[in-house]
Amino acid sequence: MKFRFLLPLLIFPIVWFDAAAQKFDGLALTPPMGWSSWNCFGMHINEKDIIEIADAMVESGLRDVGYVYLNLDDNWQAKERDFNGFIHADAERFPSGIKALADYVHGKGLKLGLYSDAGCKTCGGLPGGRGHEYQDAITYARWEVDYLKYDWCNTKGVDPKTAYATMRDALYQAGRPIVFSMCEWGKSRPWTWAEDTGHLWRTTGDIGLHFDGIQYHGGGFNTTGVLPIIDLNTQGRAASGPGHWNDPDMLEVGNGFTVNQDRAHFSMWCMMAAPLILGNDIRKMSRETREIIMNKDAIAIDQDSLGVQCFLAYEQDDVQVWFKPLVNNEWAVCLLNRSTEPRKFLLHWNDYKLSDEVSGKEVNFNKGAFKIYNIWTHKEEGTTESLKKLTIPGHDVVMYKVTPLPKPKKNKN
Ligand code: GLA
């Protein structure tokens, strides 16, 4: 008899806590698109510039091609929490506060992102979230924040799975659907465990304005180039998909690369179904930068609803051939020249008979022809029945979408 009373008491708390442990579903069903302050402003952010960025996101047409998140990175916060432990914006640089900024941003048809850190301090030395997770989540929800990037500085001895799950639960309990962007630089291989925790997770260290290698900047800080990031980001390919994306870091397009490099960088981020978070000063963009980041055909490949990251199909003499399955049996194909010198490449479509374990998609160009569309010239280029003689400039790409042609009807006679 006693046991009958005890049993529900034993089971109920387990069920209750389990129900709390989830992230918001239905968010980031395609890779998030927006802008972040970090790559161009670093720690120097203020309300005036951010409002100008919000205006530019609308006036330039960026919002209308999908870039909707306006994310404040490190240093929006005041140096100390208030007397009751609440986080608040730096009063000099953000005099109107974050709620007013959120209202402004929402009024423009955009969404607001904030940044914090799983440690006691952010990478820039501002107050981190550790020990204040529930309090901060309530604050973010009250301010009507839409996106939270959660960094990994000052976390000695902290377990990433527990720390990120705590913030995920706190956000969930606060009740406002907020995209949760985990930024622990791929250290604990989040692609192996974070699907139920974050909507995206960084797979590498910080991107730098260099195409190759790792650069050391002193003080233990280093940056990773575009090419090694592409390589590192392939490790967790199978884990990336709608609602849980591999994040190879924000874009450096428009920050000083050559046009070829910018095009290659942007193309490969689209092929990888990466979040497209711009990092340039969009108030003053060159025509070339604008054309790259607003290429609707490239964006459509990134945002394809199948949500499958590309895979490497072939490699020869510094040229890599990447394939990304798309909905309706279409494919995106990107030839990346990793060398600084131009490379000639003969594309024999018929050599490609591919079977992708991750998506279950297969393609065999011997068995059926495809129509070829060039993503950067915006022109049809015949069919996969004839081979292509290409010259790809150094650090550049040729990128196609191929669409199956209807099979010729068999003659009944
Ligand atoms: C880390 C992150 C960067 C940026 C800075 C801010 O290095 O990886 O993306 O947020 O912190 O301090």
Residues whose N, C-alpha, C, O or C-beta is under 5 A from the ligand:
A	BS01	GLA	W38 D73 D74 C123 G124 D206
